[in-house]
């Protein structure tokens, strides 16, 4: 299924990179690895790539893989005999013009569960399976892996360097204030000075020199939705950020937000942002 197109901001550098990578798929399948902190739009970028290029979108939750071979399918007892059921991954690999989203690429239950992925992503683009024969990557296929990296994420392992070497990289960061304000208006309908004040406050938390707090784009949209529904901004913030509420309220009391937007706009984000 082709996802719905929704507003999504990306740097001009990343947009040029995406367009170049996607142009390569006219000659061979391509692999893209999207990195960044949680909630900054990695999965949404994947869906919007599929929407922009009118590709079928197939998510493959890597974190559910527990053993070698599971990526290709599983045995099932049917009609008094054991049959091998081909996975959605294999079906997608064989279907031209499909975008395959490898979700949480560094979170398999066992690293051995990714064994079949190596030749699929390599130049050969095929694997011989003992039960279903040749599995060859169809024309126009795009593999997009997304992952979180860092000590703060439980259950993640460093991505195998041989696997990492098969991908083009795209890294996501915080949106500049102007684009995050526009995104909130487009996605939630919340508008006016209250949105500017919300983003001003959020960025003060993100870039506080003493104790920075990660506030994702996803979280800022969730706050805006609550405010659009009538909740006061301070209540929306305190009940949306996952730290001790008393600590957060004391942090918020320290900030004087008047006149900061103009100063912060030049240092937040990298490069110019445009719609994908």
C-alpha positions in Angstrom: 0.0 0.0 0.0 1.2 3.5 -0.8 1.2 5.7 2.3 -0.7 9.0 2.4 1.4 12.1 1.7 1.6 14.5 4.7 3.9 17.6 5.3 7.4 16.5 6.2 10.4 18.9 6.5 13.9 17.8 5.5 17.2 19.7 5.0 18.1 20.7 1.5 21.2 18.6 1.8 19.3 15.5 2.9 16.7 16.1 0.2 19.4 16.2 -2.5 21.0 13.1 -1.1 17.6 11.3 -1.1 16.9 12.3 -4.7 20.3 11.1 -5.8 20.0 7.7 -4.0 16.5 7.2 -5.3 17.7 8.0 -8.9 20.1 5.1 -8.5 17.3 2.6 -8.1 16.7 2.9 -11.8 19.8 0.8 -12.2 19.8 -1.4 -9.0 18.1 -1.7 -5.6 19.3 0.7 -3.0 19.8 0.6 0.8 19.3 3.7 3.1 20.1 3.8 6.8 18.2 6.6 8.7 19.7 7.5 12.1 18.8 10.0 14.8 17.3 10.3 18.3 13.9 8.8 18.9 10.9 10.8 17.7 12.6 12.9 15.1 10.8 11.4 12.1 12.9 8.4 11.0 9.9 6.1 10.4 7.8 9.0 9.0 10.6 9.8 6.5 10.5 6.2 5.4 6.8 6.4 4.8 7.0 9.8 3.1 9.7 8.4 0.7 7.2 5.7 -0.3 4.5 8.3 -0.7 6.6 10.7 -2.7 7.9 8.0 -5.1 4.6 6.2 -5.2 6.0 2.9 -3.9 4.3 0.1 -1.9 5.3 0.4 1.7 6.1 -2.8 3.7 7.3 -2.5 7.3 9.4 -5.4 8.6 9.8 -5.3 12.5 13.4 -6.6 12.9 12.9 -6.6 16.7 10.6 -9.5 16.5 13.2 -11.8 14.9 14.3 -14.5 17.3 16.3 -16.9 15.3 18.1 -17.6 12.0 15.8 -18.2 9.0 12.8 -16.5 10.6 13.1 -13.5 8.2 12.4 -15.8 5.2 9.3 -17.5 6.7 8.3 -20.3 9.1 7.1 -23.9 9.1 3.4 -24.6 9.8 1.5 -27.8 10.1 -1.4 -27.7 7.6 -3.5 -30.5 6.1 -1.6 -33.2 8.0 1.8 -32.0 6.7 4.4 -29.5 7.5 4.5 -26.6 5.0 6.9 -23.6 4.8 5.0 -20.3 4.8 6.9 -17.6 2.9 7.2 -14.3 4.9 5.9 -10.9 3.9 9.5 -9.9 3.6 10.2 -12.4 0.8 7.0 -11.4 -0.9 8.0 -7.7 -0.8 11.5 -8.4 -2.0 10.1 -10.1 -5.1 7.6 -7.3 -5.8 9.0 -4.4 -8.0 8.8 -0.8 -6.8 8.4 -1.7 -3.1 10.0 0.2 -0.2 10.9 -2.2 2.6 11.2 -0.6 6.0 13.6 -2.6 8.3 12.4 -1.2 11.6 14.7 -1.2 14.6 17.5 -2.8 12.6 19.8 -3.1 15.6 17.2 -4.8 17.9 16.8 -8.4 16.8 16.4 -11.0 19.6 19.5 -12.7 18.1 22.2 -11.2 15.8 22.1 -14.5 13.9 18.5 -13.6 12.8 19.9 -11.1 10.3 22.1 -13.7 8.5 19.8 -13.9 5.4 19.8 -10.1 5.2 23.4 -9.8 4.2 23.3 -11.3 0.7 19.9 -9.5 0.0 21.5 -6.2 0.7 24.8 -7.0 -1.0 25.7 -6.6 -4.7 24.4 -10.1 -5.5 20.9 -9.1 -4.4 19.8 -12.7 -4.0 19.9 -15.7 -1.7 19.3 -19.5 -2.3 16.9 -20.8 0.3 16.7 -24.5 0.9 12.9 -24.5 1.0 11.8 -21.8 -1.4 14.8 -21.7 -3.8 16.1 -18.5 -5.3 15.0 -15.2 -3.7 16.1 -12.4 -5.9 15.5 -8.7 -5.2 13.1 -7.2 -7.8 13.7 -4.0 -9.8 13.2 -0.7 -8.1 13.3 -2.1 -4.5 14.4 0.3 -1.8 15.5 -1.0 1.7 15.3 1.6 4.5 16.7 0.7 7.9 15.9 2.8 10.9 17.6 2.6 14.3 18.3 4.3 17.6 21.9 4.3 18.8 23.2 5.2 22.2 23.6 4.0 25.8 20.1 5.4 26.7 18.3 2.8 24.5 17.7 -0.6 26.1 17.8 -3.8 24.0 19.9 -2.3 21.2 23.2 -3.7 19.9 25.9 -2.0 17.8 25.1 -2.6 14.2 27.4 -5.1 12.5 30.0 -3.0 10.5 29.7 -5.3 7.5 25.9 -4.7 7.5 26.3 -1.0 8.1 28.7 -0.8 5.1 25.9 -1.8 2.8 23.9 1.4 3.4 23.8 5.1 2.4 23.4 7.2 5.6 20.9 9.9 6.4 21.0 11.5 9.8 18.1 13.5 11.3 18.2 16.3 13.9 15.9 18.8 15.5 14.0 21.1 13.1 14.8 24.8 13.2 12.1 26.8 15.1 10.4 28.2 12.0 10.0 24.8 10.3 8.8 23.2 13.5 6.2 25.9 14.0 5.0 25.4 10.4 4.9 21.6 10.9 2.7 22.0 14.0 0.3 24.4 12.1 0.1 21.9 9.2 -0.3 18.8 11.3 -2.4 19.9 14.2 -4.1 23.2 13.2 -2.7 25.0 16.3 -1.6 28.5 15.2 -0.7 32.0 16.4 1.8 33.2 19.1 1.0 30.2 21.3 2.9 27.9 18.8 5.9 30.2 18.8 6.0 30.3 22.6 5.7 26.5 22.7 8.6 26.0 20.4 10.6 28.7 22.2 10.1 26.9 25.5 10.8 23.4 24.0 14.1 24.6 22.5 15.1 26.2 25.8 14.8 22.7 27.3 16.7 21.0 24.4 19.5 23.5 24.4 19.8 24.3 28.1 23.5 24.4 28.9 23.1 22.9 32.4 20.7 20.1 31.9 19.5 19.6 28.3 16.3 17.5 27.9 15.5 15.7 24.6 12.1 16.7 23.4 11.3 15.0 20.1 9.4 16.4 17.2 6.8 13.7 17.8 6.4 15.0 21.4 6.1 18.6 20.3 3.3 17.6 18.0 1.6 15.6 20.8 1.7 18.7 23.0 0.3 20.9 20.3 -2.6 18.4 19.8 -3.4 18.7 23.5 -3.3 22.5 23.4 -5.5 22.5 20.3 -8.0 20.4 22.3 -8.0 23.1 25.0 -5.3 22.1 27.5 -3.1 24.9 28.8 0.5 24.9 27.5 2.2 24.4 30.8 0.0 21.4 31.7 0.5 19.9 28.2 4.3 20.2 28.6 4.5 18.9 32.2 2.3 15.9 31.3 4.1 15.1 28.0 7.8 15.1 28.9 9.0 11.9 30.6 10.9 13.3 33.6 9.9 14.0 37.1 7.1 16.6 37.0 8.4 18.6 40.0 11.8 18.8 38.4 10.4 19.8 35.1 8.2 22.5 36.7 11.2 23.9 38.5 13.2 24.0 35.3 10.4 25.8 33.5 10.3 28.5 36.2 14.0 29.3 35.5 13.5 30.4 31.9 12.8 33.9 30.6 11.6 33.4 27.0 11.2 36.9 25.9 13.1 37.8 22.8 14.9 34.5 22.5 13.5 33.2 19.2 15.5 35.5 17.1 18.7 34.5 18.8 18.1 30.8 18.7 17.0 30.6 15.1 20.5 30.9 13.7 22.0 28.1 15.8 19.4 25.4 15.9 19.3 22.9 13.0 21.8 22.6 10.2 21.2 24.0 6.7 17.9 25.1 5.1 14.8 23.0 5.5 12.2 22.3 2.8 9.2 20.1 2.3 10.0 16.6 1.0 
